[in-house]
Amino acid sequence: MATSPREAVHPLSGRTYAGVSYDVTYFARKHKLTKQQARDLIRKVGHDRDKLNLAAAQLKGC
């Protein structure tokens, strides 16, 4: 149960539950990847946004 209004609005705090995925289109656009590259990374790394952002940066060589 949320103890503050902020927690009620942002319960995931940068992480996703198994049933709620990182939006592929947004993720691909954010990292200048194709949708297929984004899907492949999500399948490989999982739905953790921090790990996905790191993997996308490594893929692009940043």
N, C-alpha and C positions, 0 to 999 in steps of 0.2 A: 504494500500500500504506500502511496506517495505521502511524504511528510511535508512537502512544499509544492507550490504550483509549478516550479521549474522541473521538478522530478516528474510531475504528471505530464508535462509537455514533452520532455526528452528522456523517456525511460531507457533508451538503448545506449546512450552515452557513447556513440561511435561504434558500437557493436551491433550485430544483427543476430536474431534468433534463427534457427534452421529454416523456419517457414517464411522468413522475411529476408529477401535477398537485396543486395546492393543493386541499384538500378543499372543495368548493363549499358544503356544508352548514355546515361550521365557519366558513368565511370569511363567509358570509352572516350567520350568527348573531353572529359577532364584531363586525361592522360594522352590524348591524341593517338589512340589505338583504334583498330577496327573493332566492330562489335564481336567478331569471332575471336580476336585476341583477348578481349575483355572476358568473354565467356570461358575461354580456355584457362585464363588466370584464376577466375573464380572457382572453376572445377578443381584446379591444382592446389590452390592455396586455402580455399574455404571462404567463408563469408566475413571474416574479421577485416574490418576496413583498414586498420593500421597495417596489417600484413599485406593486404592487397595494394595499398598505396606504395609500400616499400618494393613489392615485387614488380609493380608497373614501372617504377623509377629505375630499377635494375634492368628491366627489359629494354627500356629506352636508352640506357647507358648514362643516366644522369648521376 
